[in-house]
C-alpha cells in the first residue's frame, strides 16, 4: 500500500512536479499534518493559524483534485495550526472554497477534539490525570482559568471515519503519526511498522537529502517492512537521514509513545535499498496497559509590547548590566503611584554581545495592553538616554531598526494544561461528523 505525505505541514508548500510524480502511480492515501505546539501556546489561545491562508489554500487546491480522482482519502490532522474547533472551522472554509471553485464533490469527515473544563476536572478529581513533569502539576485553578483545551487524539477517530468511506478528513488536535498509521492499521498492516513509518513521514521530506519539510514523501508498507522514497527526484532517502528522523522529537531513542501503546524500535534495521530508497524492518508495537490522551490548554497571562534595538558602542555594551539596573529602578519609581504592584514584568532578550554590536529586545508584559505600552515606553526612553560612568556620547545609546519603535504584540498565552488523561475509550473526546460536499 502506498501513502503520500504532502509536506511537513500544510501551508509550507511543496514541488508541483513531486506531487505529479507521486500521483503518476497508484496512491492509496494522502496525508498532511497541519499543526504543532512548536510555535507556542498563542495560536491555541487566539484561535488563529500560524500558517498563511493563501499558502494553505494553494497546498489544498493542487492536491485535493488529484486525491479525489484516484479515490485516495485525503487525511489532514491538527487543522489550522492548533487543532481547536475554531481552527477546524477555518480550514474547512478553505476546503469548501476550493471545492466550490473547482466543482469538486466528496464525502467529508470532521473530528473535533476539544474538551470541556468539566471533563478535565472530572479526570483530575478521579485521579486520572498524569503529570508529564514534576515541575508542572495540574491544579483545579489551572483548568478553571483555561480559555481553550484540546485533546490530542490518536488513530481511533481516523479509522472510524475511513471505515465509513469518507474522501477527506479534517481533524482537530491529533498525533502526527495518526494521520499515516491509521490507514495502515485499518487495512491490517503491522502496527509497529505503521507507527514507525508514520513517525518518519510526518515531516514530509525531512528524512531525505537535501532536507526539506516543504516537499512530498512516499511511503510503501508491506507485510514485513516499509520503504521510504522522496517523490522529488532531486532528493534521496539515506539510512542516516531516516534513522535520524526516527529520533526526532523523541525522549527515548528506542520508544515511540502513542495513545494506544508504544512502538519499540530496539530490533529495527535500516537498509539502503537503492540510491533513493530506504527499507525498514523489525519495529514492534506493544499495547498500553492504560491508554491515555494528552490534553493541551492555555490561559491568557497578559498583553505584550516589545521594542527591538541595537547597541554599537563598545563601552555601552560593557555597561549594559549596569544600565539595566538603572532603568529598572527608574521605571519602578515612576510607576509606584500609577500602576499596581505586580501588574507588569520587564525582560531583555539579547543576542551578540561582542564589542561590535548587541541586539536587544525590550519585552514588557502587562495586565492590560495600556500598561504594557506605558512601561515599554518608559524603559525604551530611559535606556536610550541612560548615563553611566565614562560615557562620552551625549546622544542616544540605542539604534532602532523600526519606526515606530514600540510594537504592540497583544495577548500573551501560556500553557495551563499539558498533561495526560487516562481514558476508557480513545474515542471519548472525539466529536465526529460526516457530510456531503
VOGU-3710 file (C-alpha; in Angstrom, 3 decimals, decimal comma):
1> xxxxxxxxxx> 0,000/0,000/0,000  1,265/3,464/-0,887  0,788/6,506/1,320  1,932/10,010/0,374  2,867/12,805/2,774  2,100/16,076/1,005  4,690/18,027/3,019  5,796/18,521/6,594  2,991/20,944/7,397  0,042/22,185/5,367
11> xxxxxxxxxx> 0,930/25,642/4,085  4,689/25,003/3,946  4,459/24,273/0,212  5,873/21,517/-1,968  7,097/20,890/-5,515  4,264/20,534/-8,043  6,489/18,203/-10,041  6,976/15,997/-6,973  3,214/15,858/-6,429  2,665/14,909/-10,072
21> xxxxxxxxxx> 5,312/12,154/-9,823  3,767/10,790/-6,620  0,378/10,506/-8,321  1,805/9,073/-11,544  1,333/5,684/-9,866  -1,451/4,449/-7,647  -1,781/6,343/-4,321  -3,914/4,699/-1,646  -3,906/7,513/0,917  -2,720/11,139/1,016
31> xxxxxxxxxx> -1,940/12,799/4,323  -0,585/16,001/5,799  -0,083/17,396/9,259  -1,418/20,937/9,667  -0,270/21,998/13,123  2,083/21,782/16,080  2,752/23,117/19,564  6,202/24,231/18,348  5,100/27,880/17,826  3,890/28,021/21,426
41> xxxxxxxxxx> 0,515/28,486/23,139  -0,557/31,730/21,417  -2,283/30,101/18,449  -4,429/27,799/20,548  -5,423/30,722/22,749  -6,146/33,168/19,940  -7,838/30,696/17,606  -5,579/31,879/14,786  -3,432/29,829/12,407  0,332/30,253/12,291
51> xxxxxxxxxx> 0,268/29,251/8,608  -0,873/31,701/5,958  -4,354/31,224/4,494  -3,223/31,722/0,903  -0,395/29,214/1,327  -2,755/26,637/2,853  -5,257/27,154/0,051  -2,548/26,661/-2,574  -1,468/23,370/-0,986  -5,062/22,112/-0,823
61> xxxxxxxxxx> -6,017/23,340/-4,301  -3,353/21,305/-6,095  -3,611/18,111/-4,039  -7,337/17,688/-3,413  -8,438/17,079/-7,031  -5,656/14,518/-7,557  -6,634/12,641/-4,402  -10,308/12,607/-5,378  -9,513/11,457/-8,916  -7,641/8,415/-7,571
71> xxxxxxxxxx> -10,135/7,939/-4,710  -7,245/8,249/-2,262  -8,643/9,556/1,056  -7,015/12,883/1,978  -6,280/12,985/5,735  -5,445/16,272/7,497  -4,542/16,398/11,203  -4,313/19,297/13,714  -6,213/21,668/11,454  -5,347/25,339/11,448
81> xxxxxxxxxx> -2,151/25,037/13,456  -3,505/24,251/16,934  -6,486/21,983/16,252  -9,281/23,658/18,243  -12,813/23,846/16,850  -12,050/27,378/15,654  -9,072/26,085/13,674  -11,040/23,181/12,206  -13,760/25,566/11,008  -11,114/27,853/9,489
91> xxxxxxxxxx> -9,599/25,033/7,445  -12,993/23,686/6,404  -13,870/27,116/4,986  -10,768/26,939/2,791  -11,661/23,428/1,624  -15,247/24,493/0,851  -13,867/27,431/-1,136  -11,573/25,172/-3,174  -14,402/22,705/-3,762  -16,704/25,464/-4,996
101> xxxxxxxxxx> -14,092/26,977/-7,313  -13,128/23,618/-8,848  -16,557/21,977/-8,829  -15,424/19,155/-6,521  -17,820/16,843/-4,692  -16,839/14,458/-1,918  -17,701/12,948/1,453  -16,075/14,944/4,269  -15,408/13,622/7,765  -14,677/16,018/10,626
111> xxxxxxxxxx> -13,109/15,301/14,015  -13,408/17,899/16,765  -11,149/17,100/19,718  -11,915/19,975/22,114  -12,756/19,040/25,701  -14,637/20,972/28,365  -13,279/22,174/31,690  -15,782/19,856/33,363  -14,297/16,862/31,529  -10,765/17,720/32,704
121> xxxxxxxxxx> -11,876/18,450/36,267  -13,651/15,079/36,439  -10,428/13,383/35,330  -8,437/15,390/37,868  -10,779/14,614/40,756  -10,882/10,900/39,895  -7,082/10,642/39,839  -6,863/10,030/36,091  -4,500/12,908/35,262  -0,804/12,150/34,830
131> xxxxxxxxxx> 1,750/14,946/35,112  4,289/14,960/32,280  6,698/16,866/34,524  7,012/17,033/38,288  7,534/20,775/37,830  4,126/21,217/36,193  1,412/19,604/38,345  -2,203/20,244/37,346  -4,353/22,167/39,819  -8,071/22,912/39,688
141> xxxxxxxxxx> -7,325/26,626/39,237  -5,270/25,862/36,090  -8,259/24,165/34,491  -10,772/26,810/35,531  -8,606/29,618/34,109  -8,075/27,889/30,772  -9,616/29,510/27,709  -9,342/26,514/25,356  -8,482/22,876/25,993  -7,964/20,242/23,300
151> xxxxxxxxxx> -7,143/16,544/23,395  -4,510/15,062/21,094  -6,325/12,128/19,530  -4,704/9,033/18,043  -5,649/6,689/15,213  -9,124/5,725/16,517  -11,242/8,570/15,026  -9,372/8,372/11,709  -10,006/4,635/11,436  -13,687/5,158/12,258
161> xxxxxxxxxx> -14,126/7,755/9,501  -12,107/5,801/6,935  -14,274/2,757/7,612  -17,288/4,916/6,751  -15,834/5,644/3,323  -15,058/9,348/3,616  -12,937/11,020/0,935  -11,469/13,795/3,101  -10,821/14,016/6,844  -10,267/17,299/8,681
171> xxxxxxxxxx> -9,274/16,653/12,289  -8,637/18,810/15,302  -5,598/18,281/17,524  -4,126/14,901/16,637  -0,913/12,935/16,896  1,167/13,487/13,768  1,650/9,734/13,438  -2,096/9,042/13,477  -2,506/10,601/10,025  -0,345/7,930/8,370
181> xxxxxxxxxx> -0,622/4,998/10,777  -4,430/4,899/10,826  -4,995/3,769/7,218  -2,252/1,125/7,513  -3,660/-0,315/10,727  -7,204/-0,214/9,315  -6,009/-2,266/6,334  -4,430/-4,860/8,622  -0,742/-3,953/8,383  1,557/-4,435/11,358
191> xxxxxxxxxx> 1,065/-1,615/13,885  4,784/-1,450/14,724  5,703/-0,841/11,100  2,761/1,522/10,631  3,616/3,773/13,570  7,343/3,782/12,789  6,746/4,701/9,134  4,253/7,376/10,207  6,752/8,893/12,662  9,297/9,338/9,887
201> xxxxxxxxxx> 6,843/10,502/7,199  5,024/13,149/9,207  7,606/15,841/8,438  7,482/15,293/4,678  10,907/15,168/3,057  12,813/15,946/6,274  14,159/12,384/6,179  15,826/12,982/2,805  18,820/14,816/1,363  18,634/17,751/0,858
211> xxxxxxxxxx> 16,423/18,103/3,928  13,087/19,824/3,326  9,822/19,924/5,219  8,402/21,571/2,112  8,238/18,548/-0,192  6,493/15,251/-0,889  7,425/11,915/0,723  6,253/8,467/-0,394  5,766/5,527/1,957  5,239/1,922/0,901
221> xxxxxxxxxx> 4,156/-0,568/3,561  4,393/-4,327/3,130  3,737/-7,319/5,376  7,188/-7,308/6,984  8,786/-3,948/6,168  8,213/-0,436/4,846  10,083/1,732/2,365  10,533/5,481/2,085  11,400/7,393/-1,070  11,008/11,131/-1,809
231> xxxxxxxxxx> 8,838/11,946/-4,812  11,122/14,764/-5,896  13,983/13,270/-7,995  16,293/15,954/-6,597  16,127/14,284/-3,178  17,069/10,880/-1,818  16,454/8,978/1,397  19,527/7,681/3,199  19,880/5,373/6,173  21,396/8,193/8,206
241> xxxxxxxxxx> 18,557/10,599/7,468  15,778/8,066/8,006  17,329/6,787/11,249  17,928/10,340/12,429  14,302/11,305/11,878  13,245/8,261/13,869  14,866/10,061/16,832  13,196/13,394/16,001  11,295/14,835/18,988  11,729/11,597/20,958
251> xxxxxxxxxx> 12,863/11,443/24,574  13,873/7,800/24,145  15,760/6,619/21,019  14,076/3,186/21,132  10,485/4,016/22,046  7,725/5,981/20,296  4,846/6,595/22,703  1,311/6,721/21,321  -2,145/6,863/22,920  -2,608/3,178/22,020
261> xxxxxxxxxx> 0,747/1,975/23,344  4,420/2,115/22,439  6,377/1,361/19,279  9,572/-0,495/20,229  12,457/0,137/17,814  15,054/-1,988/19,603  15,084/-4,513/16,754  14,609/-2,065/13,869  17,004/-2,328/10,944  17,579/0,279/8,241
271> xxxxxxxxxx> 18,770/-0,777/4,790  19,658/1,280/1,728  17,544/-0,479/-0,904  18,671/1,714/-3,794  20,144/5,178/-4,257  16,928/6,967/-3,189  15,051/4,378/-1,105  15,457/3,114/2,475  13,810/-0,064/3,791  12,998/-0,598/7,489
281> xxxxxxxxxx> 12,172/-3,839/9,336  11,822/-5,092/12,882  9,658/-2,412/14,553  7,248/-3,863/17,133  4,128/-2,366/18,732  3,098/-3,098/22,309  -0,375/-2,184/23,561  -0,571/0,114/26,578  -1,907/-1,259/29,852  -3,678/2,076/30,378
291> xxxxxxxxxx> -4,484/4,247/27,373  -4,029/7,995/27,603  -4,684/11,146/25,613  -2,627/14,307/26,006  -4,545/17,433/26,985  -3,373/20,921/25,966  -4,938/24,026/27,458  -3,994/27,700/27,555  -4,794/30,805/29,560  -4,195/34,498/28,879
301> xxxxxxxxxx> -1,376/35,780/31,077  -1,262/39,397/29,925  -0,518/41,675/26,967  2,834/42,286/25,334  4,693/45,268/23,899  8,240/44,911/22,571  10,936/47,272/21,381  13,839/45,914/19,276  17,067/47,904/19,448  20,790/47,606/18,802
311> xxxxxxxxxx> 23,840/48,943/20,662  27,010/49,603/18,644  29,168/51,385/21,217  31,664/49,009/22,960  31,522/50,862/26,269  27,701/50,837/26,316  27,784/47,092/25,652  30,202/46,624/28,540  27,999/48,699/30,844  24,708/47,110/29,724
321> xxxxxxxxxx> 24,027/45,207/33,008  24,557/48,442/34,923  22,220/50,288/32,543  19,505/47,646/33,017  19,641/48,079/36,805  19,373/51,865/36,463  16,430/51,598/34,041  14,534/49,072/36,148  14,897/51,219/39,266  13,716/54,287/37,345
331> xxxxxxxxxx> 10,626/52,550/35,984  9,710/51,097/39,379  9,975/54,535/40,977  7,993/56,280/38,235  5,106/53,801/38,251  4,824/53,337/42,018  1,731/55,546/42,348  0,140/54,842/38,964  0,433/51,101/38,335  -0,496/48,289/40,759
341> xxxxxxxxxx> 2,372/46,210/42,078  2,832/43,067/40,015  0,896/44,476/37,070  3,819/44,125/34,642  7,102/42,335/34,005  10,115/43,572/32,061  12,718/41,330/30,475  15,533/41,840/27,997  16,271/39,389/25,188  19,830/39,887/23,941
351> xxxxxxxxxx> 21,935/38,476/21,147  25,514/39,050/20,075  27,342/40,945/22,760  30,689/41,176/21,038  32,408/44,534/21,097  30,867/45,477/17,752  27,135/45,120/18,488  24,499/43,926/20,935  20,940/43,134/19,846  18,236/43,837/22,434
361> xxxxxxxxxx> 14,506/43,232/22,574  12,804/45,055/25,429  9,918/42,738/26,342  7,112/44,034/28,553  4,056/42,015/29,571  1,307/43,901/31,403  -2,070/43,060/32,875  -3,532/45,281/30,140  -2,214/46,449/26,793  -2,120/50,025/28,073
371> xxxxxxxxxx> 0,117/49,031/30,996  2,468/47,189/28,638  2,594/50,200/26,306  3,281/52,626/29,140  6,058/50,589/30,738  7,753/49,782/27,424  7,824/53,478/26,521  9,413/54,310/29,870  12,031/51,564/29,558  12,887/52,477/25,984
381> xxxxxxxxxx> 13,258/56,228/26,622  15,266/55,787/29,829  17,598/53,212/28,257  18,071/55,418/25,206  19,438/58,298/27,279  20,793/56,491/30,344  24,074/57,935/31,583  26,857/55,827/33,051  30,412/56,402/34,216  32,778/57,046/31,326
391> xxxxxxxxxx> 30,008/57,716/28,785  31,247/60,046/26,051  28,125/60,296/23,905  25,514/62,945/24,564  23,100/61,354/22,085  21,258/58,030/22,349  22,600/54,647/23,451  20,248/52,688/21,193  19,655/52,368/17,464  16,082/51,429/16,452
401> xxxxxxxxxx> 15,566/49,337/13,302  11,860/50,217/13,098  9,661/53,290/13,349  7,515/53,171/15,401  9,999/51,649/17,789  7,396/50,071/20,077  5,457/47,118/18,687  2,126/46,165/20,238  2,035/42,363/20,157  -1,254/41,856/22,001
411> xxxxxxxxxx> -2,475/38,988/24,148  0,075/36,596/25,661  -0,904/32,991/26,359  0,754/30,288/28,405  0,081/26,581/28,738  -2,143/25,902/31,731  -2,787/22,245/30,874  -0,158/19,961/29,339  -0,964/16,601/30,881  -2,065/13,053/30,120
421> xxxxxxxxxx> -5,589/11,846/30,842  -6,360/8,166/31,350  -9,297/7,224/29,118  -11,778/4,375/28,909  -12,003/4,812/25,132  -9,648/6,531/22,697  -12,769/7,923/21,013  -14,225/9,538/24,125  -13,007/13,058/23,306  -13,713/12,881/19,554
431> xxxxxxx> -16,817/14,531/18,136  -17,210/13,012/14,664  -19,465/14,086/11,807  -19,829/13,254/8,120  -21,257/15,486/5,382  -21,564/15,540/1,610  -19,814/18,436/-0,166
//
